[in-house]
């Protein structure tokens, strides 16, 4: 008689920042417009170049702090401050500085469902960078 193996249950990895943000008296996903745009820009920078000097990311630092505090983004593995300083004046995509966490990916999925992701991505891509990372506006397409 063959031996039956028990299914092994793997506990999910808990994102403590996201847990703390959502464990108030109610579960809400409140994000400002700049935080939504920044999260979309990070995800979209996997497919097309969107850099930190993009004109739609004027409030990148404050938006990033909010996304980090909520546990929606983190530094990529292998990221170091020294490497960041070396590439400071070189055009690098946002995804090389920050990446969405599992919770961030789920929020991105929600933004795709309501059309916000595609709308913002199109707006980001209306600005194209030159070889130095400076942007020009292409206008309505």
C-alpha positions as CSV (number, residue, x, y, z in Angstrom):
1,X,0.0,0.0,0.0
2,X,1.5,3.3,-1.0
3,X,2.3,5.7,1.8
4,X,0.2,8.9,1.8
5,X,2.1,12.1,2.2
6,X,0.6,14.9,4.1
7,X,0.3,18.3,2.4
8,X,2.8,20.7,3.8
9,X,1.3,24.0,4.7
10,X,3.7,26.9,4.2
11,X,3.1,29.9,6.3
12,X,3.0,33.2,4.3
13,X,5.8,35.7,4.9
14,X,4.2,38.6,6.8
15,X,5.1,42.1,5.6
16,X,5.1,43.8,9.0
17,X,4.9,47.3,7.6
18,X,1.8,46.5,5.5
19,X,0.3,44.6,8.5
20,X,0.8,47.6,10.8
21,X,-0.7,50.0,8.2
22,X,-3.8,47.9,7.6
23,X,-4.5,46.7,11.2
24,X,-6.2,49.9,12.5
25,X,-9.9,50.0,13.4
26,X,-10.6,49.3,9.7
27,X,-8.8,48.0,6.7
28,X,-8.3,50.9,4.2
29,X,-5.9,51.4,1.3
30,X,-5.6,55.1,1.3
31,X,-2.9,56.5,-1.0
32,X,-2.4,60.0,-2.3
33,X,-2.2,60.7,-6.1
34,X,1.6,61.0,-6.0
35,X,1.9,57.7,-4.2
36,X,-0.3,55.9,-6.8
37,X,1.6,57.6,-9.6
38,X,5.0,56.6,-8.1
39,X,3.9,53.0,-7.6
40,X,2.7,52.8,-11.2
41,X,6.0,54.4,-12.4
42,X,8.1,51.8,-10.5
43,X,6.1,48.9,-12.0
44,X,6.0,50.4,-15.5
45,X,9.8,51.0,-15.4
46,X,10.2,47.3,-15.9
47,X,8.9,47.6,-19.4
48,X,10.0,51.1,-20.4
49,X,12.5,53.6,-19.1
50,X,11.0,55.8,-16.4
51,X,13.7,57.5,-14.3
52,X,13.8,59.5,-11.1
53,X,14.0,62.8,-13.0
54,X,10.7,62.2,-14.8
55,X,8.6,65.5,-14.6
56,X,5.6,63.6,-13.2
57,X,7.7,62.5,-10.2
58,X,8.4,65.9,-8.7
59,X,7.4,64.6,-5.3
60,X,9.2,61.3,-5.6
61,X,11.0,61.3,-2.2
62,X,7.9,62.1,-0.2
63,X,5.8,59.6,-2.2
64,X,8.5,56.9,-1.7
65,X,8.5,57.4,2.0
66,X,4.8,56.9,2.2
67,X,5.0,53.7,0.0
68,X,7.9,52.4,2.2
69,X,6.0,53.1,5.4
70,X,3.0,51.2,4.0
71,X,5.2,48.2,3.0
72,X,4.4,48.6,-0.7
73,X,8.0,49.0,-1.9
74,X,11.5,48.0,-0.8
75,X,15.1,48.3,-2.0
76,X,16.0,45.6,-4.4
77,X,18.4,42.8,-3.3
78,X,21.9,43.8,-3.8
79,X,21.1,47.5,-3.6
80,X,23.8,49.6,-1.8
81,X,24.1,53.3,-1.1
82,X,27.6,53.2,-2.8
83,X,26.2,51.8,-6.0
84,X,23.4,54.3,-5.9
85,X,25.9,57.2,-5.5
86,X,28.0,55.8,-8.5
87,X,24.9,55.9,-10.7
88,X,23.5,59.1,-9.4
89,X,24.3,61.1,-12.6
90,X,23.5,58.2,-14.9
91,X,20.0,57.6,-16.2
92,X,18.7,54.5,-14.3
93,X,15.1,53.1,-14.2
94,X,13.1,53.4,-11.0
95,X,13.0,49.6,-10.7
96,X,16.7,49.6,-10.0
97,X,16.1,51.8,-6.9
98,X,12.9,50.4,-5.5
99,X,10.7,47.4,-6.2
100,X,7.1,46.5,-5.3
101,X,6.6,44.1,-2.4
102,X,4.0,41.3,-2.6
103,X,1.5,43.8,-1.1
104,X,2.6,46.4,-3.7
105,X,2.1,43.9,-6.5
106,X,-1.5,43.3,-5.3
107,X,-2.2,47.1,-5.2
108,X,-0.8,47.3,-8.7
109,X,-3.2,44.5,-9.7
110,X,-6.1,46.6,-8.2
111,X,-4.9,49.6,-10.2
112,X,-4.9,47.6,-13.4
113,X,-8.5,46.4,-12.7
114,X,-9.9,50.0,-12.5
115,X,-7.8,51.3,-15.4
116,X,-5.6,53.6,-13.4
117,X,-2.4,51.7,-14.1
118,X,-2.8,51.9,-17.9
119,X,-3.9,55.5,-17.8
120,X,-0.9,56.6,-15.8
121,X,1.5,54.5,-17.7
122,X,0.4,56.1,-21.0
123,X,0.9,59.5,-19.4
124,X,4.4,58.6,-18.1
125,X,5.3,57.4,-21.6
126,X,4.4,60.7,-23.2
127,X,7.6,62.0,-21.8
128,X,10.7,60.4,-23.3
129,X,14.3,60.7,-22.0
130,X,17.4,61.5,-24.0
131,X,20.6,59.7,-23.3
132,X,21.2,61.9,-20.3
133,X,17.9,61.1,-18.7
134,X,16.3,64.5,-19.5
135,X,12.7,64.4,-20.6
136,X,10.8,65.9,-23.5
137,X,7.0,66.0,-23.7
138,X,5.5,64.2,-26.7
139,X,2.1,65.8,-26.2
140,X,-1.3,64.0,-26.5
141,X,-1.1,60.7,-28.3
